Amino acid sequence: MSREELNRQAFREEAFELLGELESSLLELEEDPKNSEVVNRVFRAMHTIKGSGAMFGFEDIASFTHEVETVFDLARNGQIAVSKELLDLTLLARDHILAMLEGEDQGGEARAREVIVGLKALSPATEEPPAAPQAEVPPCCDKAPELYPWYQRNFPTLAQVTGDYRALLANPLVEAVYIAVPHHL
């Protein structure tokens, strides 16, 4: 067996053990959903499976587990409460990870989608990032703003890199091109 195969086998064994611990931790949380020590245990199990999975080439497991880990990070930080729905989804996620480790793929995509959609629904709504400010038409194009796209394609270097169009205005060639280019371009 190669070193890589040994590492992957070691990951599988560790993941099976962590999934067993995860199941018992989730059952404990059913009895006491406010137990922060158990919430942290669930988070650490998911975090370890995700990190080790990524390290040993199980990107699908790492990516999926990241979704569960993220929600448990919210729970341990007090941003969401541990609910029956969260526990049910996490048990379903555990089963899905187990199936991925065992190489079973039957119904996997649907189960993964169900878990991820459910977990995202439990997460607090995040604010939309602010819209990017509209690019201001540089002074060289203020007489013919319809030329601005053409100007951007043909003179991007200094203007796009620095965001300072004044240097281009000082260039007599730019002035000559601006005057010579028909306004319908």
C-alpha positions in Angstrom: 0.0 0.0 0.0 1.4 3.4 -0.9 1.8 6.3 1.6 -1.1 8.1 0.1 -3.4 5.0 0.4 -2.3 4.6 4.0 -3.1 8.2 4.7 -6.5 7.9 3.1 -7.3 4.7 5.0 -6.2 6.5 8.3 -8.6 9.3 7.4 -11.4 6.9 6.8 -10.8 5.2 10.2 -10.7 8.5 12.0 -13.8 9.8 10.2 -15.8 6.7 11.2 -14.8 7.2 14.8 -15.7 10.9 14.7 -19.0 10.1 13.1 -19.8 7.7 15.9 -18.9 10.4 18.5 -21.0 12.8 16.5 -24.0 10.6 16.7 -23.8 10.3 20.4 -23.2 14.0 20.8 -26.3 14.8 18.8 -28.3 12.4 20.9 -27.0 14.3 24.0 -28.0 17.6 22.4 -31.6 16.3 22.0 -31.7 16.0 25.8 -29.9 19.3 26.5 -29.7 21.6 23.5 -28.1 24.4 25.4 -25.0 22.3 26.5 -22.2 24.4 25.0 -19.6 21.7 25.6 -21.5 19.2 23.4 -22.1 21.9 20.8 -18.3 22.5 20.7 -17.7 18.7 20.4 -20.0 18.5 17.4 -18.3 21.5 15.8 -14.8 20.0 16.4 -15.8 16.7 14.9 -17.1 18.4 11.8 -14.1 20.7 11.7 -11.7 17.7 11.9 -13.5 15.7 9.2 -13.5 18.7 6.9 -9.9 19.6 7.4 -8.6 16.0 7.3 -10.8 15.3 4.3 -9.4 18.2 2.4 -5.8 17.2 3.3 -6.2 13.6 2.1 -8.1 14.2 -1.1 -11.7 13.9 0.0 -12.8 17.3 -1.3 -16.4 16.3 -1.7 -16.6 15.3 2.0 -14.7 18.5 3.1 -17.0 20.7 1.1 -20.2 19.1 2.3 -19.0 19.0 5.9 -18.1 22.7 5.8 -21.8 23.5 5.5 -22.6 21.7 8.7 -19.6 23.0 10.5 -20.6 26.6 9.6 -24.0 26.2 11.1 -22.5 24.7 14.3 -20.1 27.6 14.5 -23.2 29.9 14.6 -24.7 27.7 17.3 -21.6 27.8 19.5 -21.4 31.5 19.1 -25.0 31.9 20.2 -26.2 33.2 16.8 -28.7 30.4 16.4 -30.3 27.9 18.8 -29.8 24.2 18.6 -33.2 23.0 17.4 -34.7 19.6 16.6 -34.5 20.6 12.9 -30.8 21.3 13.2 -30.2 18.0 14.9 -32.3 16.1 12.4 -30.4 17.7 9.5 -27.1 17.0 11.2 -28.0 13.3 11.6 -28.9 13.2 7.9 -25.6 14.9 7.1 -23.8 12.3 9.3 -25.5 9.5 7.3 -24.5 11.2 4.0 -20.8 11.6 5.1 -20.8 7.9 6.1 -22.2 6.9 2.7 -19.5 9.0 0.9 -16.8 7.3 3.0 -18.2 3.9 2.1 -18.4 4.9 -1.6 -22.2 4.7 -1.8 -23.7 7.2 -4.2 -27.3 6.2 -4.4 -29.5 9.2 -3.7 -26.5 11.1 -2.4 -26.9 14.3 -4.4 -30.6 14.7 -3.3 -29.7 14.0 0.3 -26.8 16.5 0.2 -29.0 19.2 -1.4 -31.7 18.6 1.2 -29.3 19.0 4.1 -27.6 22.1 2.6 -30.8 23.8 1.8 -32.2 23.0 5.3 -29.0 24.3 7.0 -29.0 27.5 5.0 -32.6 28.1 6.0 -31.6 27.8 9.7 -28.8 30.4 9.2 -29.6 34.0 9.9 -30.1 36.1 6.9 -26.9 37.8 5.9 -26.9 41.3 4.6 -26.4 41.7 0.9 -23.0 43.2 0.1 -23.3 46.8 -0.9 -23.6 47.3 -4.6 -20.4 48.3 -6.3 -20.2 52.0 -7.0 -20.9 53.0 -10.5 -17.8 53.9 -12.4 -17.5 57.6 -12.8 -17.0 58.7 -16.4 -13.5 60.2 -16.5 -13.1 63.8 -17.6 -11.7 62.8 -21.0 -15.1 61.2 -21.9 -17.5 63.7 -20.3 -18.3 65.2 -23.6 -19.2 61.8 -25.1 -20.0 59.3 -22.3 -21.0 56.7 -25.0 -17.3 56.5 -25.8 -16.4 55.4 -22.3 -16.6 51.6 -23.0 -14.4 52.1 -26.1 -12.0 54.2 -24.0 -11.8 51.5 -21.3 -11.0 48.7 -23.9 -8.3 50.8 -25.5 -6.7 52.6 -22.6 -7.1 50.3 -19.6 -3.6 50.0 -18.2 -2.9 53.1 -16.1 -6.5 54.1 -15.6 -7.6 50.6 -14.4 -4.5 49.9 -12.4 -4.4 53.2 -10.6 -8.0 54.4 -10.9 -6.4 57.8 -11.8 -7.5 59.1 -15.2 -5.7 62.4 -14.9 -2.5 60.9 -16.1 -4.2 59.9 -19.3 -5.5 63.4 -19.8 -2.0 64.7 -19.8 -1.1 62.4 -22.7 -1.5 64.4 -26.0 -2.0 61.1 -27.8 -5.2 60.4 -25.8 -6.4 63.9 -26.5 -5.7 63.4 -30.2 -7.5 60.0 -30.3 -10.5 61.4 -28.3 -10.9 64.2 -30.8 -10.3 62.0 -33.9 -12.7 59.1 -33.0 -16.2 59.4 -34.3 -18.7 59.7 -31.5 -20.8 56.7 -32.7 -18.2 54.1 -31.6 
